[in-house]
């Protein structure tokens, strides 16, 4: 049997909605250092965050100790950091605990505890854990399997009880408030949502608003350079928007869906129509396309669709009118940009997320409208009042969030 290996959570394990978790500069600095092979610098960036309770940093320190990257290999210390992160709900750390117990690394070999952690991680959709628990069951007796299932259920029940009874009021300035908003769209029937990275940047929590319900999400992965983020909510979308496999075409008709200006105008989804004006973005950015369909603050992360109902891009930005006035002496009109769908497809492939096949023929406006309404979501970004001041220069913050 091929030996199972620890899951590296460095690029995909930042959770939103758990204590101390946000996509901050320190975490990103550590990630950049790790990706360049500078493990010692990554360690220095993540240690303070981990001590403050950041589960992603804790999980990543576990990986460094487990694999001996930048620090001496130490399975016991890896176990400590994995345990702290796992108790906060980090599924990759939960899976890594399975690996340690399954092989007896830094701890006595224990198939029951191994399977319990695999079950807990699998309940969050962790694909490694889903496969691993089947491997573990082949070595276990039915009573052992039943005991592991009971341990997993007790852990989940205890965690839910603690969450329900946590009623201490937050200190002034530390209470979470809805600070900004954006748009997103479903890309899988498992509850995966694509949006822009700048929509979720700095957020302590990101919530999907669906039919009067507010659904918390976790951040699966993100790409700051190309401004994409993949979220997962605990729900089953009615409609998933398929990604086009064809390159955008000049003069192609497009429809942009989203929630411009948040809910200040109305709670209904808004759709604008236009064409593909250019196959590249500003400054010869080949990742983007230019469209003339209207975009406003709050449209960010919404889908750009063709007449078949396939997503050809993700709404991302508008050309700054003040800057163009200063540079060219005139105001820009209808100069807006989207991220090409092939970048979204790459994010899904890396994250092992399956999306439906694209539609092959044009659909009616009624069908398209229903798809857009059911597959596009209003996303709210929650921060502390203190954070809103820090983020005000980076994103549009609601006026009433202070």
DRENRORO-204457 format. One line per field, with one value per residue (C-alpha): x, y, z. Coordinates in Angstrom, 1 decimal, padded with zeros to 4 digits. Example, Ala and Ser with C-alpha at 12.3 -4.5 7.8 and 13.67 -1.06 7.14 Angstrom:
BEGIN
X [012.3, 013.7]
Y [-004.5, -001.1]
Z [007.8, 007.1]
***
This chain:
BEGIN
X [000.0, 001.3, 002.1, -000.2, 001.5, 000.6, -001.5, 000.3, -002.2, 000.0, -002.0, -005.5, -006.1, -006.9, -010.3, -012.7, -015.0, -012.7, -011.0, -008.1, -008.3, -008.0, -006.0, -003.4, -000.1, 001.9, 000.3, 000.9, 004.5, 005.0, 003.3, 005.5, 008.6, 007.6, 006.9, 010.4, 011.9, 012.8, 011.3, 013.0, 011.3, 008.0, 008.4, 009.2, 006.1, 003.7, 004.9, 003.3, 000.1, -000.1, 000.4, -002.4, -004.7, -004.6, -005.5, -004.0, -000.6, -000.8, -001.5, 001.3, 003.8, 002.7, 003.7, 007.1, 007.9, 006.4, 008.6, 011.6, 011.4, 013.3, 013.2, 014.3, 011.9, 009.8, 006.6, 005.5, 005.7, 003.9, 001.2, 000.8, 000.2, -002.0, -004.2, -004.6, -005.6, -007.8, -009.8, -010.6, -011.9, -009.0, -009.7, -006.1, -004.8, -007.5, -006.3, -002.7, -003.6, -005.0, -001.7, 000.3, -002.0, -002.3, 001.5, 002.4, 004.6, 005.3, 002.4, 001.4, -000.2, -004.0, -006.3, -009.4, -008.2, -006.9, -010.2, -012.0, -009.9, -010.4, -014.2, -014.1, -012.0, -014.1, -017.3, -015.9, -015.3, -011.6, -010.9, -007.7, -009.6, -012.5, -010.0, -007.9, -010.8, -011.5, -007.9, -008.1, -011.3, -009.7, -007.3, -010.0, -012.7, -016.4, -016.2, -013.1, -014.9, -018.0, -015.8, -014.1, -017.4, -018.6, -015.4, -016.0, -019.6, -018.7, -016.1, -018.5, -021.3, -018.9, -017.6, -021.2, -022.2, -019.2, -020.1, -023.7, -022.7, -020.0, -022.1, -019.5, -019.8, -016.9, -014.8, -015.7, -014.2, -013.8, -017.4, -017.8, -019.9, -020.8, -018.2, -018.4, -019.9, -019.3, -020.7, -019.9, -021.3, -021.6, -019.1, -020.0, -023.0, -020.9, -021.2, -018.1, -018.3, -015.9, -015.3, -012.5, -009.7, -010.2, -013.8, -012.7, -009.4, -009.1, -012.5, -012.8, -015.9, -017.5, -021.2, -023.4, -026.8, -029.4, -033.2, -033.0, -030.4, -026.8, -024.4, -020.8, -018.0, -014.5, -011.8, -010.5, -007.8, -007.0, -004.8, -004.0, -002.0, -005.0, -007.6, -009.5, -010.8, -012.6, -015.0, -017.1, -020.4, -022.4, -025.3, -026.3, -026.7, -029.9, -027.9, -024.2, -022.9, -020.7, -017.4, -016.9, -014.1, -013.8, -011.7, -013.7, -014.3, -014.2, -017.7, -019.2, -022.4, -022.0, -024.2, -022.8, -024.6, -024.1, -025.1, -023.8, -023.8, -024.6, -028.2, -028.5, -030.4, -032.4, -031.9, -032.5, -029.8, -028.9, -027.8, -026.2, -025.5, -022.6, -019.9, -016.3, -014.5, -010.9, -009.3, -006.7, -007.0, -005.3, -001.5, -001.6, -002.9, -003.6, -005.4, -008.2, -010.8, -012.3, -016.1, -018.5, -021.3, -021.7, -019.9, -020.3, -018.8, -020.3, -020.2, -016.8, -016.7, -019.9, -020.1, -019.7, -021.8, -022.3, -025.6, -025.2, -025.2, -021.5, -019.2, -016.4, -015.1, -015.3, -016.1, -013.1, -012.6, -013.4, -011.0, -010.3, -012.0, -010.1, -006.7, -007.7, -008.9, -005.5, -003.6, -005.6, -007.7, -011.1, -013.3, -013.4, -016.8, -017.8, -014.3, -014.5, -012.6, -013.1, -010.8, -010.8, -012.6, -009.6, -008.0, -011.0, -010.8, -007.2, -008.2, -010.8, -008.5, -005.8, -008.5, -009.9, -013.3, -015.4, -017.6, -020.4, -019.9, -020.6, -023.8, -023.4, -026.2, -027.7, -030.5, -033.6, -033.5, -035.9, -033.5, -030.5, -032.3, -033.2, -029.7, -028.2, -030.8, -030.2, -026.4, -025.2, -024.9, -024.5, -021.4, -021.0, -017.6, -017.5, -014.7, -014.2, -014.7, -011.0, -010.2, -012.6, -010.4, -007.2, -008.9, -010.6, -007.7, -007.9, -011.6, -014.9, -016.3, -020.0, -020.5, -022.4, -019.7, -018.0]
Y [000.0, 003.4, 005.4, 008.3, 011.7, 014.8, 017.3, 020.6, 023.3, 026.2, 027.4, 026.2, 026.1, 029.7, 029.5, 032.4, 032.3, 030.8, 032.7, 034.8, 033.8, 036.4, 036.7, 039.0, 040.4, 038.4, 035.1, 036.0, 036.9, 033.5, 031.8, 033.7, 032.7, 029.1, 029.0, 030.4, 027.7, 030.1, 028.0, 029.8, 033.1, 031.3, 029.9, 033.4, 034.9, 032.2, 031.7, 034.9, 034.3, 030.7, 031.8, 034.3, 031.5, 031.6, 028.0, 028.3, 029.4, 026.6, 024.0, 025.2, 025.1, 021.5, 020.9, 022.5, 020.4, 017.2, 017.5, 019.2, 022.4, 025.3, 023.6, 020.2, 017.4, 016.9, 014.8, 015.6, 019.4, 018.8, 017.0, 019.9, 022.5, 020.1, 019.5, 023.3, 023.9, 020.8, 021.8, 025.1, 023.2, 023.2, 020.1, 019.7, 019.6, 017.1, 014.9, 015.3, 014.0, 011.0, 010.4, 010.7, 008.3, 005.9, 005.5, 006.2, 009.2, 011.1, 009.2, 005.6, 004.0, 004.2, 003.3, 004.3, 007.9, 008.0, 007.0, 009.5, 012.4, 011.2, 011.1, 014.7, 016.0, 014.2, 015.8, 019.1, 017.7, 017.0, 014.7, 013.2, 012.3, 010.7, 008.4, 007.8, 006.6, 003.9, 002.8, 002.8, 000.8, -002.1, -002.6, -002.3, -004.5, -003.4, -002.5, -000.3, 001.5, 002.1, 003.5, 005.8, 007.1, 007.7, 009.7, 011.8, 012.5, 013.5, 015.9, 017.6, 017.8, 019.3, 021.8, 022.9, 023.2, 025.5, 027.6, 028.0, 028.9, 031.4, 034.5, 036.8, 040.3, 041.4, 044.4, 047.7, 047.9, 044.1, 043.2, 041.9, 044.0, 043.7, 046.1, 045.5, 043.3, 041.7, 039.0, 035.4, 032.4, 028.7, 026.4, 023.1, 021.4, 020.9, 024.6, 026.1, 029.7, 031.8, 035.5, 038.1, 038.0, 041.7, 040.9, 038.6, 040.4, 041.3, 039.7, 037.8, 036.1, 035.9, 035.0, 033.9, 035.5, 033.0, 033.4, 035.2, 032.8, 033.8, 030.9, 031.0, 030.0, 028.8, 029.9, 027.0, 028.8, 032.2, 033.9, 037.5, 038.1, 037.2, 038.4, 035.1, 033.3, 030.0, 029.7, 026.8, 027.0, 024.3, 024.2, 022.7, 025.3, 025.0, 026.0, 025.8, 028.1, 026.1, 027.5, 028.1, 026.1, 028.5, 031.6, 034.9, 036.5, 040.1, 041.7, 038.6, 039.5, 039.2, 039.5, 040.5, 039.6, 040.7, 043.0, 046.5, 048.9, 046.0, 046.2, 050.0, 050.0, 046.8, 043.2, 041.9, 040.7, 043.1, 042.2, 044.4, 043.6, 044.5, 043.1, 042.0, 045.2, 043.8, 040.4, 041.9, 044.2, 047.5, 047.5, 044.5, 042.3, 039.0, 037.5, 040.0, 040.9, 044.3, 044.7, 047.6, 046.2, 048.4, 047.5, 049.2, 048.6, 045.4, 043.7, 042.3, 038.6, 038.2, 036.1, 037.3, 034.9, 034.3, 033.6, 029.9, 030.6, 029.7, 031.8, 033.5, 035.7, 037.1, 040.8, 042.5, 046.2, 049.4, 051.9, 054.7, 057.7, 060.2, 058.7, 058.7, 062.3, 063.3, 061.2, 061.7, 064.7, 062.9, 060.6, 056.9, 055.4, 051.8, 050.5, 047.6, 044.3, 040.7, 037.7, 035.1, 031.8, 029.7, 031.1, 030.0, 026.6, 026.3, 027.3, 024.5, 021.9, 022.6, 022.4, 019.1, 020.8, 019.4, 021.8, 020.9, 020.6, 023.9, 024.3, 023.7, 025.7, 029.2, 029.2, 031.4, 034.7, 033.1, 030.2, 032.5, 034.8, 031.8, 030.5, 033.8, 034.3, 030.9, 030.7, 034.1, 035.3, 038.4, 038.0, 040.0, 040.7, 040.9, 042.7, 044.4, 048.1, 048.5, 046.6, 048.6, 051.7, 049.8, 048.4, 051.6, 052.5, 049.0, 048.5, 050.2, 050.1, 050.6, 054.1, 052.7, 050.2, 052.7]
Z [000.0, -000.9, 002.3, 003.0, 003.5, 005.4, 003.6, 003.1, 004.0, 003.0, 000.0, 000.8, 004.5, 005.5, 007.1, 007.5, 010.4, 013.0, 015.8, 014.7, 011.0, 008.3, 005.1, 006.6, 005.3, 007.8, 006.7, 003.1, 003.8, 005.3, 002.3, -000.1, 001.8, 001.9, -001.9, -002.5, -000.3, 002.6, 005.3, 008.2, 007.2, 006.8, 010.3, 011.7, 010.1, 011.3, 014.9, 016.2, 014.4, 015.6, 019.2, 018.7, 017.7, 013.9, 012.9, 009.4, 010.9, 013.5, 010.8, 008.7, 011.6, 012.1, 008.5, 008.9, 012.0, 010.5, 007.4, 009.0, 006.9, 008.4, 011.8, 013.2, 012.4, 015.4, 015.2, 018.8, 018.2, 014.8, 016.8, 019.2, 016.4, 014.4, 017.4, 018.1, 014.5, 014.3, 017.3, 015.5, 012.5, 010.1, 008.0, 006.6, 010.2, 011.1, 008.2, 009.3, 012.8, 011.1, 009.4, 012.7, 014.5, 011.6, 011.3, 015.0, 014.3, 017.5, 019.2, 019.7, 016.7, 017.2, 014.3, 016.3, 016.8, 013.3, 011.8, 014.1, 012.8, 009.2, 009.7, 011.2, 008.3, 005.7, 007.1, 005.9, 002.4, 002.7, -000.2, 001.3, 004.4, 002.4, 000.7, 003.9, 006.0, 003.5, 003.7, 007.6, 007.7, 005.9, 008.8, 011.5, 013.1, 013.1, 016.9, 016.3, 013.4, 015.6, 018.4, 015.9, 014.6, 018.2, 019.0, 015.8, 016.7, 020.3, 019.0, 016.6, 019.2, 021.8, 019.3, 018.3, 022.0, 022.7, 019.7, 020.9, 024.4, 023.5, 024.5, 026.1, 024.6, 022.5, 023.7, 022.1, 018.7, 018.4, 017.6, 014.1, 011.8, 008.1, 006.6, 002.8, 000.2, -003.1, -005.4, -006.1, -008.0, -007.5, -009.3, -007.7, -006.2, -003.0, -002.2, -003.8, -004.6, -006.8, -006.0, -006.1, -003.6, -002.9, -001.8, 001.0, 001.8, 005.5, 006.4, 009.6, 008.2, 004.8, 004.6, 001.7, 001.8, 000.5, 000.7, 004.0, 005.4, 006.3, 005.5, 006.8, 004.5, 004.7, 002.3, 000.3, -001.7, -003.0, -005.7, -004.8, -008.1, -010.3, -007.7, -007.3, -004.2, -003.8, -000.8, 000.4, 002.2, 003.9, 001.4, -001.9, -004.7, -006.8, -009.9, -010.7, -013.4, -015.9, -017.1, -020.8, -022.4, -025.3, -025.3, -025.3, -028.7, -029.7, -029.9, -028.1, -026.2, -022.5, -019.4, -016.0, -012.8, -009.2, -006.4, -007.2, -004.2, -002.0, -000.8, -000.7, -004.0, -003.5, -002.5, -006.0, -008.3, -011.1, -014.7, -017.3, -020.9, -023.2, -025.4, -025.2, -026.1, -025.9, -025.4, -023.0, -020.0, -019.0, -019.4, -021.7, -018.9, -020.8, -017.8, -018.2, -020.9, -021.3, -021.5, -021.9, -019.7, -016.6, -013.4, -010.0, -006.5, -005.3, -008.7, -007.9, -008.1, -010.1, -013.3, -016.9, -019.0, -022.7, -024.5, -023.6, -019.9, -019.6, -017.5, -019.7, -016.9, -013.4, -012.9, -011.3, -011.9, -013.7, -015.2, -012.7, -014.1, -012.1, -013.1, -016.8, -016.5, -015.1, -017.6, -020.8, -020.1, -020.5, -018.5, -019.3, -020.2, -020.0, -019.6, -017.3, -016.8, -016.0, -015.2, -017.9, -017.1, -017.8, -014.6, -012.6, -014.1, -013.0, -009.4, -009.4, -010.8, -008.2, -005.5, -006.9, -007.4, -010.3, -012.3, -014.7, -018.5, -020.4, -022.3, -026.0, -027.4, -026.7, -024.1, -023.7, -021.8, -019.3, -018.7, -018.5, -016.0, -013.8, -013.9, -012.9, -010.1, -008.6, -009.1, -008.1, -004.5, -002.4, -000.2, 003.0, 004.6, 008.4, 010.3, 013.6, 013.7, 014.3, 011.1, 009.0, 009.5, 008.5, 005.4, 004.3, 001.9, 000.3, -000.2, -000.1, 003.4, 004.3, 005.8, 008.8, 009.8, 012.1]
***
